[in-house]
């Protein structure tokens, strides 16, 4: 099993500290510095086991605003979805399989996976009006739930899953909310996969060892995003980590995360 250690060059670390330091000085002088505020302040207000009503409304609005633009952008381009990060976990799944995707957004990857085997099935959960925006993909084997995914999990009755996916979604949750998700998921899913991003330019230390992060005190990244100890989270709920690796962004063709790294952690357990 690969380790989860990322090492930065000393020059990169000094550049990050300098940039954040300048931002702190400017902020104290009552000027605006978006990089500093994003990297150190914004988005960390929610620390409860579930989002507040205001937090849910903000994300619903975000999805409704940005998903149509993203959908149009994806449909205008001719590309192989298997080259993109959102499909990476599906490459690891053995068909036939029943998959739960928490934060499915635009379902091109799910649609491709369903083509592989007529017995594959995907349940997709996300905020906003995802049914309307994914209507071209909808069929009996792609079941979508709109709204706060933590609540949507309670609507899934008498279903067990082979795999549950978190792709660029765990990073958006505080630790208490993420544990709330895992408490429910661990009762219905044999395998759990995390593919989460982090942005090295906002990390002020030279070495990042994901396995050494205090699980209850994840590292703040920027704009309310966290670097979690995903192996420890999986172990807490009875999963054995069978794959873990830090992946370079060059591995995928996602342009929006070109300056990020990916944390891949895959856990399994015998009984649910």
C-alpha positions in Angstrom: 0.0 0.0 0.0 1.4 3.4 -1.0 1.9 6.0 1.8 0.3 9.4 1.8 3.3 11.6 2.2 3.8 14.7 0.0 7.0 16.7 0.1 7.5 20.2 -1.1 10.6 22.1 -2.1 11.9 24.5 0.4 11.5 27.4 -2.0 7.8 26.6 -2.5 7.2 26.6 1.2 8.9 30.0 1.7 6.9 31.5 -1.2 3.6 30.3 0.4 4.6 31.7 3.8 5.6 35.0 2.2 2.4 35.3 0.3 0.2 34.5 3.3 2.3 36.8 5.5 1.8 39.7 3.2 -1.9 38.9 3.1 -2.0 39.0 6.9 -0.4 42.4 7.0 -2.7 43.8 4.4 -5.7 42.4 6.2 -4.6 44.1 9.5 -4.5 47.3 7.6 -8.1 46.8 6.7 -7.5 46.1 3.0 -8.9 43.2 1.1 -6.6 40.3 0.1 -8.7 37.5 -1.2 -5.9 34.9 -1.3 -5.2 35.4 2.4 -8.8 35.3 3.4 -9.5 32.2 1.3 -6.5 30.4 2.7 -7.1 31.2 6.4 -10.6 32.5 7.2 -13.5 31.9 4.8 -15.9 29.0 5.1 -14.9 27.5 8.4 -18.0 28.7 10.4 -19.9 25.5 10.1 -18.6 22.9 12.6 -21.8 21.0 13.6 -22.7 17.4 12.7 -24.9 18.7 9.9 -25.1 21.9 7.8 -27.3 24.7 9.1 -30.3 25.7 7.0 -28.3 28.7 5.8 -25.4 26.4 4.8 -27.8 24.1 2.8 -29.4 27.0 1.0 -26.0 28.4 0.0 -24.9 25.2 -1.5 -28.3 24.6 -3.2 -27.9 28.1 -4.8 -24.3 27.3 -5.8 -25.3 24.1 -7.6 -28.2 25.7 -9.4 -26.0 28.5 -10.5 -22.9 26.6 -11.6 -24.2 23.2 -12.8 -25.9 24.5 -16.0 -22.7 26.2 -17.0 -20.6 23.1 -16.2 -23.1 20.9 -18.0 -23.0 23.1 -21.2 -19.2 23.2 -21.1 -19.1 19.3 -20.8 -21.6 18.8 -23.6 -19.8 21.2 -26.0 -16.5 19.2 -25.8 -15.8 15.8 -27.2 -13.7 13.9 -24.7 -13.3 10.6 -23.0 -14.7 10.8 -19.4 -12.4 8.0 -18.4 -9.5 10.4 -18.6 -11.0 12.6 -15.9 -10.8 12.4 -12.1 -14.5 11.9 -11.6 -14.2 8.5 -13.4 -11.1 7.3 -11.5 -13.0 5.4 -8.8 -15.1 3.7 -11.3 -11.9 2.2 -12.8 -11.4 0.4 -9.5 -15.0 -1.0 -9.3 -15.7 -4.6 -10.2 -18.9 -5.0 -12.2 -21.7 -5.8 -11.6 -22.0 -3.3 -8.7 -24.4 -1.1 -6.9 -22.8 2.3 -6.3 -23.7 5.2 -4.1 -22.1 8.5 -5.2 -22.3 11.3 -2.6 -22.0 14.5 -4.6 -22.6 13.2 -8.1 -23.1 16.7 -9.7 -23.1 16.1 -13.5 -23.5 12.3 -14.2 -21.4 11.7 -17.3 -19.1 9.4 -15.4 -22.0 7.5 -14.0 -23.6 7.1 -17.4 -20.3 5.7 -18.8 -20.1 3.2 -15.9 -23.7 2.0 -16.5 -22.8 1.2 -20.1 -20.1 -1.3 -18.9 -22.6 -3.8 -17.5 -26.4 -4.0 -17.7 -26.5 -5.0 -14.0 -24.6 -2.0 -12.7 -26.6 0.6 -10.8 -25.9 4.0 -9.4 -27.6 6.1 -6.7 -26.5 9.7 -7.0 -27.0 12.3 -4.3 -26.5 16.0 -4.6 -27.8 19.5 -3.9 -29.9 21.6 -6.3 -31.9 20.5 -9.3 -29.7 17.6 -10.4 -32.6 15.6 -11.8 -33.5 18.2 -14.4 -29.9 18.8 -15.4 -29.1 15.1 -15.7 -32.4 14.1 -17.4 -30.5 12.9 -20.5 -28.8 10.2 -18.4 -31.8 9.1 -16.3 -32.9 5.5 -16.5 -34.0 2.7 -14.2 -30.3 2.1 -13.2 -29.5 5.8 -12.4 -31.5 7.0 -9.4 -31.0 10.6 -8.3 -31.9 12.3 -5.0 -32.1 16.1 -4.8 -31.3 18.0 -1.7 -29.0 17.7 1.3 -27.3 14.4 0.7 -27.1 13.7 4.5 -30.9 13.8 4.6 -31.2 11.9 1.3 -29.4 9.0 2.8 -32.4 8.5 5.1 -34.7 8.1 2.1 -32.8 5.1 0.8 -34.5 2.1 2.4 -33.5 -1.5 2.4 -30.6 -1.0 0.0 -27.0 -2.2 0.4 -24.2 -0.9 -1.7 -21.0 -2.5 -3.0 -19.3 0.9 -3.1 -19.8 4.5 -1.9 -17.8 7.3 -3.5 -16.7 10.7 -2.2 -15.1 12.5 -5.2 -14.1 16.1 -4.2 -16.8 16.1 -1.6 -15.3 15.1 1.7 -12.9 18.0 1.3 -15.8 20.4 1.6 -17.1 19.0 4.9 -15.9 19.8 8.5 -14.9 16.6 10.4 -18.2 16.4 12.4 -20.4 16.5 9.3 -18.1 14.0 7.5 -18.4 11.6 10.4 -22.2 12.0 10.3 -22.1 10.8 6.7 -19.8 7.9 7.5 -22.0 6.8 10.4 -24.8 6.2 7.9 -22.7 5.0 5.0 -20.9 2.4 7.1 -24.2 0.6 7.7 -25.1 0.2 4.1 -21.8 0.0 2.1 -19.1 -2.6 1.9 -16.5 -0.4 0.3 -15.8 3.4 0.6 -13.6 5.4 -1.8 -12.3 8.9 -1.3 -10.7 10.9 -4.1 -10.1 14.3 -2.6 -8.1 17.4 -3.7 -5.7 19.6 -1.8 -3.8 22.6 -3.0 -0.1 22.6 -2.1 0.3 26.4 -2.6 -1.8 27.0 0.5 0.1 24.5 2.7 2.8 26.2 4.8 4.9 23.1 5.8 7.4 21.2 3.7 6.0 17.7 4.4 2.4 16.6 4.5 1.7 13.1 6.0 -2.0 12.5 5.7 -1.8 9.6 8.1 -0.4 11.9 10.9 -3.2 14.5 10.7 -5.2 14.6 13.9 -8.5 13.2 12.7 -10.6 15.6 14.7 -8.5 18.6 13.7 -8.1 18.4 9.9 -5.8 20.9 8.1 -7.6 24.0 6.8 -6.8 24.6 3.2 -8.7 27.4 1.6 -12.4 28.6 1.2 -13.7 26.2 3.8 -11.8 23.1 2.4 -10.0 20.6 4.6 -7.3 18.0 4.3 -8.7 15.1 6.3 -7.1 11.9 7.6 -9.2 9.7 5.4 -7.5 6.4 6.4 -8.2 7.1 10.1 -11.9 8.0 9.3 -12.3 4.7 7.4 -10.7 2.7 10.3 -13.0 4.3 12.8 -16.0 2.8 11.0 -14.5 -0.7 10.6 -13.0 -0.4 7.1 -9.6 -1.7 6.2 -7.6 0.5 3.9 -6.4 -1.5 0.9 -5.2 1.4 -1.4 -3.9 4.9 -0.6 -1.9 7.2 -2.8 -1.3 10.9 -3.6 -1.9 11.4 -7.3 -0.5 14.2 -9.4 -3.0 16.4 -11.3 -1.2 15.6 -14.5 -2.8 12.1 -14.3 -6.2 13.6 -15.2 -7.4 16.2 -17.8 -9.4 18.3 -15.3 -8.4 21.9 -16.0 -10.0 23.3 -12.9 -7.8 21.3 -10.6 -4.5 21.6 -12.5 -2.6 23.0 -9.6 -4.0 20.5 -7.1 -2.9 17.0 -5.8 -5.4 14.2 -5.3 -5.7 12.0 -2.1 -6.9 8.5 -3.0 -8.0 6.2 -0.2 -10.0 3.0 -0.7 -11.3 1.0 2.2 -13.3 -2.3 2.5 -14.9 -4.4 5.2 -16.3 -7.9 5.3 -19.7 -7.2 6.8 -22.2 -4.4 6.9 
